[in-house]
Amino acid sequence: MSEWAEVTLSEVLSPTSRPQSVADVHEVPFAGVRWYAEGVYPRATEDASSVKTKTLNRLDVDDITYNRMWATKAAFGVVGPDAAGCLVTTDFPIFRADNTRLLPAYMRLLFSTRNFQQQASLLAVGTTERRRLKEPDFLKIRVTLPSVHEQRRMIALIAAVDTAVTSLRAEIRAVVDVAQRIADAAFSFAASTGHLSSVGAVTSKVQNGVMYKRGAAEGGWPVTRIETMSTGRINLLRTGRAGFTDANAKNFVLAEGDILFSNKNSLDRVGATAFVRAGDLPLINGDNILQLRADGVKPTYLFVLLRSRQMRDAIRRVTRPAVNQASVNAGQVRALPVPVIDEQHQERIGEQYMAALNLVERVESEMTALRSFRSTLLSSLLSQSISVTDSYDSRQEQGMETVS
């Protein structure tokens, strides 16, 4: 086991800046840094005349930066080619690494570790969630450095796992796109071959969830929240507890086949839906979410229609926008027009769509497991519990891309 150096970032990083006068450009391509060490990205391009800051800083490939206001959310990253040339304010300090001791790609790995994130959070100052991490304090963070040769091995090994995660993420996007096409095609088919009805006519219940004060009580059955709805499914990890069961919240108990409908949310999220399955129960419906119970049509068919772009457009037309939260009431949802077709086609459409959602869930489960493996692998490498053997270098030379 080789001896690794423990250093502060001040020993291997140097502050840098590339001032850009806003008066000298027509457009300002801003960059941002995603939370939880998810990297630097091109955020938005604005007309220079609308930007109040007079001078910004230009990013370059392999710059190391972070958002001072969101250090507690691990907003750290290394600039890649996609964000090179973008501009940032002084809230995004920029550093260059001493490549003889620290590779930027290795720094990216360190950003994702709990140890680094905890140090950063403890050094941040302020009284709100947006505690700021000042540059001198950022440079006090201590990291362990293997040799550059060993860093390259670790980077390449983790990159192989990241490639697999990226592949799964692309597969999820593809299946979600297929599911959306199914929903859109189903609505078009039903509209051209069926008869027009309304949500109220094909449901026995369109009801608001139970209102409760967060933290007022504990225990009981899970209660839905806005965050509970995830890509058409229930995420039980993002439910609340308020002491409710069927004994004291009987009218709000959800059943298999019920549809959740977000009626108070940001404008783009009003109308988001999720389908309740047997494995989600027992479950209580919380406020800001409507409970729809199909009656006269297949529950999955109604769910598919609500997921279509045509229905989402209809929902937006009746949604009342507001500064912080848009909304649509139960009466407006009942009045939404829906086309109805024969049961055989309803069932077939529902089966096709739910099969796509089930596939998304399986691939997401694979991705979650792979991300967990990545975290364990990285921790083991950094703790020297395991090491990458010399034979890995020869395999790299035989065909795998060298990381520098």
N, C-alpha and C positions, 0 to 999 in steps of 0.2 A: 504494500500500500504506500503510494507516494505521499510526500508531505505537501499539503496545500496551504497556501498563504491566506491569512485572514487580514483584510484591508478595509479601510473606509473608502467610500466612493470618491472622496476628495483625492485619493492617491492614484486613481485610474481614470477619472473623468475631468474634463476641462470645460468650463463654461464658454459658450461661443454665441455670436449673434451675426445676422446678415440683415441689417436694417433696409427696409424698403419703404420709401415715401409713398403714401397713398396718392398724393397729388401727381405722381409720375405714371400711374397706371389707370386704365379704364375700368377694369374689373378686379375684384379681390377674391381669389380662390381660398377660402378659409379651410383649415384643417381642424379636426377634433381628435380627442383621445377617448376611446371607449373604456367603460368601467371594466374592472376585473381583468386588467392586463390583456384586453382583447385587441389592442393595437391602435395605431394612428390611422386615420382615414380622411379622405377629402369630404368635408362636411357640406359646404354650400358656396356658391359663387354669387357675390353681391356687386351691384354697381358701385364703383368707387365713390360717387357723389353722395351715397347714403351712409358711408362709413365715417364715423366721427373721429376715430383714432387717426392721428396724423402719420404715425410711423409704426410699421409692423415688422415682424422678422420672418425671413424666408427659410423654409425647411429644406434639407438635403438628405439624400439616402444615407442611412446608418446614423442619423442624428438620434440622440436619446432625449426624450422629452416627457413631460407629465403636466397634468392640469392641477395647478396649485390648489384650486378650490375643491377638487374631488380626489385628493390623495387618499382619503379614508375609504373611497370606493375603488381603490387600486387603479386609478386612471393614469397608468404608466405605459409607455410604448417606445418602439424603435421605428423610425421612418422607413417605409419601403418605397419602391418606385412609384406606386400609385399616389402617394402623398407628397412626393418630392416636388418642390416648387410652390407648394401651398404656403399660405401666410398664417401667422398666429400672433396673438397679442402677448404682452409681457406676462400674462398668467400662465404661459407655457414656456418655462425656461428650457434652453437648449444646451446640450452637452455633446462633446465628442469623446470617444473612448481612446485610450492608449492601446492600440491594437497589438502591441508587443506583449500585453498582459491581459487584456480583456477584449473579447470579440463581442460586437454588438448583438449578435444572435444569442450568445450566452447570457447577456444582460436581459434579453427578452425572456429567457427561461427563468431567471431569478425573479423577475417581476411577478411571475405567476405563483410564486411560493408563499406559503402562509407566513414563514419567518420574515420575509422582506416586507410583506403587507402589514404585519403587526408592528414592525419597527417604524414604518412610515406613519401609521396611524397614531402611535404613541408620541411621535415627534411633531405632529400637526398641532397647531394652536388655534384657539377660538372657542366660542361658546355654542355654536350651532353645528348642524350636521356638516356644513361646508367649512370645516376647520382647515385652515391653510397650512400647507407645508412649504416653508421658506427654503430658498436654495441652500443657505448654509446648513440648515438642518437636514435637508435631503442628502447632502454630501457627507453627513455624519453616519449614515447608514452603513453597517458593517456587512461585508459579503465574503464568502470563501471562494478563492480562485485556484482551480487546478491549472496545470500548464495549458498553454494555448493548444497544444497537440491534443490533450485530453478534452479540452472544451470542444474542439471540432468533432471528436468522436461522439460526445454527448449530444451535441446539436444535431448531428446526422441521425442518431438513433431516435431522438424525440421527433425529428422531422418526419421520419418514416411513419410514426404513429399519427402525427398531425395530418399527413397525406391521406391516411385511411379515414380519419374523422371528416376531412373535407369531402372525400368521396361519398360518405354516408350523408353528409349535409346536402350535397347536390342531389342525391337520390331522394331525399325527403322533399326538396323543392320540386322535383320532377313529379312525384306522386301527388303532392298538394295541387300542382297545376292540373294534373289529370282529373283529380276530384272536382276542381272548379269547373272544368270543361263538362264533366258529367252533369253537374248542377245546372249550368247554363243551358246545356242542350235539353235537359229534362224540362225546364221551364218553357223553352221554345216549343218543344213537342207538345206539351200539355196545352199551351196557349192556342196552338193551331188545330188540335184535335179534340180537346175537351170542352167543358162548359165552365163559365166564369162563376166563381163563388167568392167567399170572403173568409178571412181567418176566423172571425166570430162564428160563422156558419159551420165550420169544420172542427170546432173545438168545444169542449164542455167546460173548460177553465182557461181564463186569461187573467191571472191574479198576481198582484204585487207580493213580494216576499215580506217576511216578518221584520219589523224595525226593532233594532236593539242598540244599546250603547256598548261599543267595544270596550272590553275589559271589565264590564259590570258584573259578569259572572263567568265561571269556568266550568269545564266538564260538559256532559251531555253529548248529543250527537253533533257531527260536523255541520257547519252552517256555510252556505255558499257566499262567496264574495265576488266582486268583479274579476279578480285575478284567478278565480276558480276555473273560468272558461278558457280552455287552451286548445286551439285548432279544432274546435268542434267537440271536444271531449272534456270530461271533468277531471281536474287535477286535484286530487284529494290532499296533496301536500300543501295546497294553498287555500285551505278552508279555515274557518274560525270556530270558536267554541263560545257558547253563551248560556250554557245550562239548559238548553232546549232538548226535549224528547217529544214523542207523540202524546205524552201526558199533558204538556203545557203549550204545545205548538202544533196541535193536530191538523189544523187547516193548512199548514205550510209544509207538511211532510211530502217529500217527492216520491214518485213511483217510477218504476221502469217504463221507459218510453216517453216520459215527460221531456219537454224542451225548455231550456233556459234561454231567456231573451234579455239582453242588456238594454234597458230602456233609459238609463241615466249614466252617461259616460262622456268621454271626449267625442267630438263630432264624428270622427272616423271610426269609433268603436260602438256607437249606438247601433243596435241591430245585430251585434255579435251573438252567436248562438252556441249551445252545447247540448248534446243528447245524453240523457240519463240512462245508464245501463245497470243491470242487476248488481254488478260488482261495485257500483258507486254507493250503494245503500247500506245502512240508513243515512239519510241526508235531509237537512232542513233548508228551505229556500230563504235566503237573506234579502234585505232591502236593496233597491236599485236594480233588481232582476225580476222579470216577469216569469211566471210559471205557465206554460202552455200545455194543455192536455188534449191530444187529438181525439176527435169523435166523428166518425163518418169517413175518415181517410186513414191510411196507414201512417203511424207516427213517423216512420223513417221517410216517407214521401213528403210529408209536410216539412220535415227538417231539411230535406234536400232543397225544396223550393225556397225556404228561408235563407239558404246558403247561396242562392244564385245571385248573380250580379243584377238581374232584373228586379228581384225583390229588394236588394240593398238600395238600388236607385229609388224605388218606390218609398222605402223607409226614410231615406234622406229628404225626400220632398215634403214629408210631414213632420220632420224633426225640427224642434225649436232650438236654434243655436243660442249659446250663452257664453259669457266670458270664460268661466271655468268649467262648465259642464252643460252639454246639450241633453235634450230629453224628448221622449215621445211617450204619451200616456196609453193606458190599457185600451181606452176607447178607440184611439187612432190605430192601434195594432189590430183590434178586432175588425176594423173597417178596411184593412188592406185586402186588395183583390188577389185571389189565388185561383188558378185554373185546376179543374178536377178531371181526372181520367179514370178509366176502369181499374179495378183492384189489381188485376194481373200485371198491368204496366206499372202501377204504383209500387207493387212489391218488387218487381224487377229493378226499377230505378233505385229503390231503397237499398237493395242488396248490393248493387254495383257501387254505390257511393260509400256504404259502410265498409265494404271490402277494401276500398282505397284508404279510408281512415284507419282501419285495422293495420294495414301495411305500414302507414306512417308511424303508428304507435310501435310496431315491432322494430322498425329501423331506428326510431328515436331511442328505444331501449338499448339497442346495440351501440348506438353512439354514446349514450350515457355510460355504459359499461366500459367502452374504450377510453372515454375521457377519465374515468376513475382509474383505469389501468395506467394511463399516462401520468396522472398525479402521483400514483404509488411508485412508478418507475423513476420519475424525476426525483422524488424524495430519496429513494434508495441510491440513486447515482450521486446525489449531492452529499449524502451522509457516508458515502463510500461503503455502504453495505454490499453493493455490487459494483463491478467495474466492467468497462468495455474492453475486451481482449484485443491484442495486437492483430489477430486474424480478421477483426472487423475492418481494419484499414485496408487489408488486401482485397476484401470484398468490395469496398468502396472504389478502389482503383480499377477493379474489373468491370465497373459499369455504373455504379451509383455516383450521383453528383457530389462533388466536393464542396463543403460549406466553408466559406472564408469569412 
